[in-house]
Amino acid sequence: MSKKYSILVTGCGGDIGQSIGKILKSNSLFCSVIGCDANDQHAGKFIFDKCLKVPACRSDEYQPILGNIINEFCIDMILPASEPELRYWAEKNIDHDFLDKPLISANLKAMEIGFDKLLTANFLKAEGLPFPETQLAGKVKEPRLPLIMKDRNGSGGKSQYLIDNANDFDFYSKKFPDFIAQEFIENGENEYTCGLFRDSKGEIRTINYRRKLMGGFSGYGIVVHNDEIHQLLVNIAEKVNLRGAINIQLRLTRRGPIVFEINPRFSSTVMFRHMMGFEDVIWSIQDRLSLAISPYTIPYNGRQFYKGFKEYVD
């Protein structure tokens, strides 16, 4: 009988963490799926075998308490599902093991580039890949309007402003001088969220959705096969020496596909992707454990997903 594993998912209260919990619970590789989060008012307890409350990752107690959980539940590996926790591990230059337990994440270089939007744009430019013009807002002398101003370290469209006049630019650039001022990319109806996975042997797998946002989430998406997007994703994977799974946000323009964000984590569309055969969570774990990676059948062009809701009552 093949070995079964016990896994700890941190940040289990968020939408990504809960989707990952559902994926892991449905897979025969695992005997126990434990979750933990700084918040205990979420639906994770209906998904995970056990949900635990832990301090925020910046707390001095965070690592010792994770260690206690690892020992108590005989944890074999840890999957950080929330961006704050991934940033925490990246800042400590840890992308491999914690207490000799594998951390399931993208490699450190991908996280360093992706978590800083200015570094992302500079990386794309340096590698000769399509990029949006991007500068620190406080250093822009003659803004080309319209433009997008956003937190260089933010995520999920938070702290983001469309600036279309000089007065607004003057106000926001003084208020947020460390934000980035980024070229406004046209074609809002051609926004894509793209899954990108590369294993330790260099095999690359991709999936592309043209999406529509709903309350900050991808509410609808359709699979689009596009050779230009695929090749761009392959180039990014190779340039960051990707190991694991990341998520690319781009728009398809007259200049071709232009990346405006690299999210070095699993996507909020991780469940949709899994249901269509793009099993990046499982592949990342299999690769990390040096197991054979499950095959991938690319979903047919035009396949669609729709975001729904589910209620829980305790």
N, C-alpha and C positions, 0 to 999 in steps of 0.2 A: 504494500500500500504506500502511495506517495505521501510525503510529509505534508502536514497541514500547518498553517502559520497563524500566529496571533499578531494583529496589527493595531497600532494606535493612530487614530486620526485626530490631529489637533485642529482647533478651529472648526469643530464639528457642528456648531450652531448656525453657520452661514449657509447660503444656498449651495455653494460649491461643496462644502463639507458634507452636507446632507446627501447631495447627489452621489458623491464618492462613497458614502456609507452604503447607499442602496446598491451601487455597483459591486462593492466588496462582499456584501451580504449574499448576493446572488451567485458568487463564484465559489467553486468547490475547493479552491486553493486555501481557504481560510476556515479555521475552526472557531475563531473569536475575533470580533471587530469591536474595538473599544473606542469611544470618543471622549474628547475633553474640550472644554471651552471656558473662557473667562466669564461667560454669561450662562445662566442655567434656565432661562426662560425662552426655550426654543423647542422645536419638534424633534430634535435629535434623539430624545429618549424613546421615541416610537420606531426608530430605525436601528440604532446601535444596540449591541448586547448590553452595554453599560455606558452611561454618560456621566462624566465627572466634571465638577467645577474646579478650575485651576486659576492661579493668579495670572494677570496679564504678563505677556512675555518679557516686558521690561523690568518686571519685579525681580528682586534678588532671590525670591523663593521659587521662581518658575522652574529652573533647572533641577533643584533638589526634589521638588514635588513630581516632576516628570520621572526622575529616577525612581522614586517610590512606586509610581504607577507601573513602570517597566518591571520592577521586581515583583510586585503583587500579582500582576496579571500575566506574567511570563511573556512579555512582549518581544516579538522577534524583529519588528521593524516599525518605523515611525513615518507617517505621511503628513507633513504640515500642509493644511488646506487653505489657511488664511494668508493673505499677503503680508500683514504685519509680522507674522511669525517667520515667514520666508525671508523677509528683510532682516529680521533679527539674526537668523542663522547666517545669512550672507555677510552681514557686518562683522560677524565673528569669524569669517572665513571658514565656516563649516558647511560643507555641502556633501559630506560623505557618510560619516558615522557620528552617533552620539551614544556614549557609554557602550561602544562596540556594537550598536544596533544600526542597521542601514537607515539612512534618511532618504526618503523617496522624493527627489526634487530634480529640477534641471541643474545643470552644472553651474559652477560659480561665475564663470565669465558671462554666461547668458543672463544670470540674475543681475550682475553688476551693470551690464549695458541696458537691460530692459527696465530696471527699476528707476532709471534716471532718463527722462525724456530728452534732455539736452545731449546726454551721452549717446542715446539711441540715434538721434539725427546726425551727430558727428560721426558715429560709427558707419552709418549708411553712406554718408558723403565720402569718408575716407576709403571705403571699399568699392566706390564707384557704382553704388546701387541707388535707385531712385529715392529721393529724400525730400521732405518739405523744408523750406528755408526756416531756420530756427535760431533764435538768439535769446539771451537773457533780456527780459522786458526793460530793465533799468538801463541797459546799454544801447537800446535802439534810439537812433537820432532822427531818422526819417522813416516812420512806419509806412508800410505798403498795406493799405486798408482794402477790404476787410482782412482781419486776421483773428486767430484764436489765441487767447491768453489763458494759460492753465498752470497749475502747480506742477513743477518739473518732477516731483516725486509722488504725485497723486495717482489715483486709479479709478476706473469705473465712471469716468466723466465728471467726477467731483471737482469743485472749485475750478470751473471752466467757463469762460466768457467769450462771446462773439463780439468783437470790437469793430464797429463800422464807421466811427467818426473820431475826429482828433480830440475832442473834449473827453470822450470816454477813455481813449488811450492815455491821455495825460493823467486822468484820475487814477486808473487802475495800475499804470506803470509806476506811479509814485507810491500807491498803496501796497503793491506786490512787486517790488523791484527784482525779487529772486524767482518770480514766475518766468515761464518762457513765453515769448511771443512767436507764434508759429504761423506759417503761411496757411491761409484758408484754402482748403482743397475742395473744389467744386464737385458736383455729382453726388449729392447726399443720398440719392436713390441707389447708388452703386457702392455702398459700403459693405465690406466683406469682413467676416471673422474666420480665421483660418487656423486649423489645427496642424501642428508640426511636431513630428516625433522622429528622433534619430537614436539608434541603439549604439552600444559600445563598439560594434563592428562597422558602423558607418551606414547601415541601411536606413533610408529616409522614407517616411510615409506622411502623406498630407491629405487634408480634406478642406474644401472651401465652401462657405455658405455666403450667399448674398442675403443680408439680413435687414429686418426692420426692428427698431427699438420700441419697447413698450415699458414705460416707467423705469428707464435706465437699464432694462434687461433686453436680451434678444427675444422678442415675442414671436417672431416668425423668421424662418430662413429657408432657403432653397439651395440645393447642391448645384454648384456650377463648375464644370470642368473647363479650365482655362490654362493653356500651356504656358502663357507668359507669367501668370501668377505662380504656377507650380515651379517654374524654373527660378523665380525670385525667392521662393521659400527654400528651395534646395540650396541656393547660394548663401542665404542667411544661416541655415543650419551648418553649412561647412565653415563659414567665416567665424562663427562663434564656437566651433568645435562642439556642437550641441550633443549633450547626452541627456536623454529624457524628453519631456514634453513641454512645449511652450505654445503661446497663442499670439497670433499676429493680427493686428487690425490695419486695414488698408482701404483705400478707395481706388476704383478703376477709372482713370481719366484719359483724356486724349493723349497725355504723355505716357500712358501705360499705368500699371499698378504703382501706387505710392503708399508706402508704409508710414503710418503716423504713430503707431504704438507697437512695442514688443512687450507682451505680458509674460514674464517667465514663471508661469504657474499653470495649473489646470484651469480651463475656462468655465464660465457659468453655463456653457452649452455642453459640458462634459457628458451629461446623461444622453442628450440627443445624439452626440457623436458615437457614444458606446452602443446605443440602440441601432445605429446604422453600420456597425462593424468597425468603427475607428476606436479601438479599445486602448487608448493611450495610458489610462491608469494601470490596467493589467499588464500591458507591454512594459511599462516603466518598472514595475515590480519584478516581472519575469527577468528582464535584462539585469536588474540590480542583483538578483539572486543567481545569475548565470544559468537561468533555465531557458529552454527553447521558447521563442516568442511565437505566440499564436498567429496564424496567417491573417492576412487582410485582403478582403474583397472590396474594391472601391465601389461605393454606392452609385447607383445610376444617376445620370445627369437629370436634374429636375426633381429629385426626391425632396420632400418638404418636411419641416417640423413646425409645431405650434406649441407655444408655452401655455400650460394649464396650471391649475391650482388644486391643492388638496388640503382639506381641513382635518384637524385632530382635536379630539376632546378627551380629557383625562378624567 
